[in-house]
Amino acid sequence: MHQKSKNLSALKLMDNATLFSQFSTQSKKGILVIYSNQIFSLLKATWILLILFIQKFSKLSAISLTYMYLGIAVVLVFFLVRAFLIFKNFQFKIENNHFILKKGIIKKTNIEIPFDRIQNINFKQNIVQQIINVYEVNIETAGSADAEISIKAMTFEQATALKNSITIFDKANTKSEVEIKEKPLLEIDFLALLKVSITENHLKSLLILIAILIGFFQQLEQFFKGSGNDELVDNFISENSSAFQTSIFIMLFFSLLLVLVGLISSFVRILLQHFNLTVFIKNDTLEIDQGLTTKKSIVLKKNKVQHITISTNPLKKILGISFITFSQAESGISKEKKQEIIKIVGCKIAQISAIKNLLFPNENLNDFDKNQVDSYYKSRLYLQGIFVLSLINLGFYFGFQNHLIFWINVVLFPVFALLIETKFKKRTYLFSEDLLQINFGTIETHQTILPFYKVQCVSMQQTFFQARKNVADLVFQTASGKIKIPCINSTEALKMYNFALYKIETSQQSWM
């Protein structure tokens, strides 16, 4: 029976390899996907002109309207032709454990990626792709920006075959394909997502929403100024700002409204990102399916994960849940466009243990003592806090022109002191023979776990003031960025520095 299973796996492997042995194009529905993406990008960049056109529509002559309609038709046809040429020239195949792609209309590009450089193969569906029943396949690597590949339209069978052709040939997984367990490791329903959203950082959600509204308001302001109605905006702002400053009821109402908006925006953000979240463990990979308007299926390889961070907060602790963030090697586009964060929310203790066992088998840090950073770190936090409080007080003074506002420091000083003491207390670290764990946070508590063999280099840094206090910072450079332990006693920092160097130089394991 076992031999028969191996033969079937080998046969399936050959079928996948044969399917992509010659240059192939994506599904013809890809033309519609590419075309709709181009039109959406155009509308996003010119929506303010569309409003202006609607406003002036009744005043335009028949000839002007004819020319405008003709211009729009030319633009639509141009983008349709461009979408067809992009589709026709986008061809790919698999050869000698390499993914090979050629693309381009005028400027031709050829890309060849070895399988062992591929980090993730993710499936994705936006609204248009869901309607026409195709999947976007994203192939992410740790290489240059040119190595990030997006195939816009494949059937589910084609996408699965492509994924299997690449992942089964992985160096760490060359034997046979193991079926996914019937029961997923984690499955989050609507009510569970509601609980997760309640425990989220609502200030972060609110700030994101405010940033979007500010951008929208600025565009509207430019529109009104362009149409000669800028006085309407200025009068509206001045009238409402004066009413806000003079009415305590308006301030209270506005504060409650912000809290409500923060809660709603957190729920919407979580629902859109993590709707129907399901996690499977398959071979040495995690398969994550989630998303509402944009559905995603992410294949996360064990050997591509650089480190993980387990996060919780007081509300999450009461509900017994945490979330895990996975850090991978940054691609060449990381400076321009931050690599998408892979996160699993709503994890319970058993699920966290299962993921730890997958990534760090036979490793247990519970038997090791935590090390507290030096008290110099706390002194530095207090100096930073005093500076921030000074800026807040200056803002209050110039914003309200009333000395009574400084009484708010009676609340601010204790809050800042409590946050600083909490942040210092949580700044700890511990390490075993193979793993380093760094704990940090203020309201939320974060626990980063890093295998030493994933560290590319380690440095010990010390400012003039730190040298006087006999403390130093340890910085661990990984393929996913830097991890720092601040303000360690210099003697302990040197011991840990030498130990990390020893582990880096003697490790036989590959960091990728």
C-alpha positions, -999 to +999 in steps of 0.1 A: +000+000+000+028+023+009+046+015-024+014+022-043+011+056-027+046+064-036+040+053-072+009+075-074+028+105-060+056+099-086+030+097-114+013+129-102+047+146-101+054+136-137+020+148-149+027+182-133+062+184-147+048+175-182+020+201-180+046+230-177+074+215-197+067+238-226+060+276-225+024+282-214+001+312-211-023+319-184-061+315-188-076+336-216-097+352-188-065+368-178-071+395-205-102+406-186-083+406-152-054+426-166-078+450-184-099+456-152-068+462-132-057+488-156-091+505-157-092+505-119-058+521-116-069+548-141-101+555-121-082+556-089-058+582-103-084+604-120-116+600-099-115+637-090-116+646-128-147+624-131-165+644-104-155+676-122-168+662-155-202+652-138-204+687-123-198+704-157-217+679-177-248+701-183-227+731-194-207+712-221-217+715-257-226+686-279-193+688-298-173+689-266-192+658-253-186+640-286-148+646-284-148+635-248-167+603-255-144+596-284-113+602-262-127+578-235-133+552-262-098+555-275-084+551-240-105+520-233-095+504-266-058+513-259-059+496-226-077+466-241-050+462-267-023+466-241-040+440-219-040+415-248-003+421-256+006+417-219-013+384-218+002+371-251+038+379-241+035+365-206+047+329-209+062+305-184+075+270-180+093+246-156+127+232-165+155+216-144+139+226-111+137+263-123+107+285-130+113+303-163+093+334-174+094+357-204+073+388-206+071+423-219+057+442-249+085+464-261+111+457-235+114+419-232+123+404-199+135+368-191+135+356-156+148+323-143+143+313-106+156+281-090+130+264-068+151+267-036+149+305-039+111+305-039+097+314-005+059+313-010+034+303-037+002+322-028-032+320-044-053+352-045-088+362-058-101+397-060-138+405-068-133+402-106-113+369-103-140+355-080-167+363-105-149+347-135-136+318-113-098+322-118-069+325-093-040+349-092-008+330-084+020+350-067+055+335-065+076+353-039+113+350-036+141+364-015+158+378-045+155+410-065+123+429-074+123+413-109+119+379-092+084+387-078+060+370-102+023+374-104+003+352-128-031+369-130-054+342-141-052+304-137-078+278-130-077+262-096-064+229-111-036+247-130-027+268-100-025+237-078-005+217-103+020+246-106+023+248-068+028+211-065+054+211-093+075+236-074+069+226-037+073+189-042+107+194-057+117+213-026+151+201-012+134+195+022+105+176+006+117+153-022+101+120-010+064+119-014+034+141-010+015+137+023-022+145+022-036+174+043-052+162+075-090+163+074-092+185+104-074+219+101-051+231+128-071+263+131-105+275+118-119+309+127-156+316+122-174+349+121-180+351+159-144+342+166-133+371+143-156+394+162-138+385+194-104+390+177-115+424+165-125+435+200-090+427+213-072+446+184-053+478+186-081+502+179-059+533+179-040+517+150-072+511+131-084+546+138-051+562+126-053+542+094-089+554+088-079+590+097-050+588+072-074+576+045-099+604+053-072+631+053-060+620+019-096+621+006-102+655+022-070+669+006-082+658-028-116+673-022-100+705-010-080+707-042-111+701-062-131+729-045-101+753-049-099+744-086-136+751-091-134+784-072-153+773-041-123+772-017-141+796+007-167+770+015-141+746+029-123+774+049-156+786+064-167+751+073-134+744+091-133+777+110-169+774+121-167+738+133-132+742+150-144+772+171-175+752+181-154+722+190-131+743+213-159+760+232-183+731+238-173+703+262-203+683+250-191+683+215-157+672+226-172+644+247-194+633+218-165+635+193-144+613+217-171+587+220-176+587+183-139+581+177-140+551+201-170+537+182-153+543+148-121+527+161-141+496+171-159+494+138-128+500+117-110+473+136-138+448+129-139+457+092-101+454+089-100+420+106-131+408+086-116+418+053-082+403+060-090+372+079-125+361+069-129+323+069-093+319+082-083+282+080-048+269+087-035+234+077-001+217+085+010+198+054+045+182+053+069+209+064+046+238+054+017+259+067-012+265+043-033+295+052-066+304+035-083+337+044-099+369+030-133+383+021-132+407-009-097+394-017-093+357-010-058+345-003-042+311+000-007+312+013+019+283+014+045+291+040+075+268+040+092+259+073+127+265+060+119+300+046+107+314+079+134+335+096+117+340+129+082+343+144+066+367+169+038+356+192+018+386+204-010+391+230-025+418+252-047+418+284-080+413+265-065+385+244-052+368+276-087+368+291-100+352+259-070+328+257-059+339+222-028+353+206-016+360+171+016+348+153+035+369+128+059+351+104+090+370+092+107+358+060+136+370+039+130+404+025+129+408-013+146+434-033+115+455-033+114+458+005+127+493+006+100+506-018+071+483-009+072+464+024+067+427+020+033+416+030+031+405+066+018+369+071-002+367+103-024+341+120-049+355+144-070+338+171-044+312+180-049+292+213-021+276+233-024+242+216-022+258+182+008+279+191+025+247+204+018+229+172+033+257+151+064+259+174+068+221+171+067+224+133+093+253+132+114+244+162+111+207+169+124+193+202+131+228+215+117+241+248+127+275+263+105+272+294+133+257+314+156+288+309+157+319+330+147+353+317+174+381+316+163+417+323+180+445+304+200+471+323+182+499+342+199+524+319+172+514+294+145+527+319+164+560+323+165+564+286+127+558+283+120+584+310+141+610+291+122+602+259+089+604+278+098+639+292+106+651+257+072+637+244+053+653+273+070+686+266+058+685+229+023+676+240+022+705+264+034+729+238+007+717+214-020+722+241-007+757+248-007+769+212-039+750+204-061+761+233-044+793+246-056+784+281-033+777+311-059+754+327-052+728+300-019+720+317-039+703+345-041+674+321-006+666+332-020+653+364-033+624+343-005+623+317+024+619+341+012+588+359+001+572+326+035+578+311+053+565+342+031+533+342+038+527+305+075+532+309+077+508+339+057+482+320+078+485+289+110+481+309+097+451+328+087+434+296+122+439+280+137+406+287+156+378+268+166+342+272+184+317+250+191+280+247+217+261+227+198+268+195+171+295+201+170+331+211+138+345+226+133+383+230+103+397+249+091+433+246+060+455+244+040+480+264+003+473+263+008+444+240+033+417+248+055+403+220+077+373+221+101+369+191+118+334+187+149+333+165+170+302+157+207+311+159+214+294+125+191+320+109+214+349+121+237+361+093+258+384+115+258+399+150+272+432+162+277+449+195+270+486+195+277+512+222+272+549+223+293+573+243+266+575+271+262+537+271+300+533+275+299+554+306+272+531+320+290+500+309+260+488+287+258+479+250+232+469+224+233+435+206+220+436+170+212+403+152+210+407+114+188+382+096+175+379+061+142+395+073+159+425+090+175+434+123+165+423+158+180+443+187+184+437+224+191+471+239+211+480+270+227+448+282+256+448+307+288+450+286+302+418+301+270+398+294+267+413+260+303+402+251+296+366+262+264+365+242+281+381+212+308+354+212+283+326+217+262+339+187+294+341+165+303+305+175+268+293+166+268+312+132+303+298+123+297+262+133+261+258+121+256+234+092+220+244+086+209+266+058+192+299+066+171+296+034 
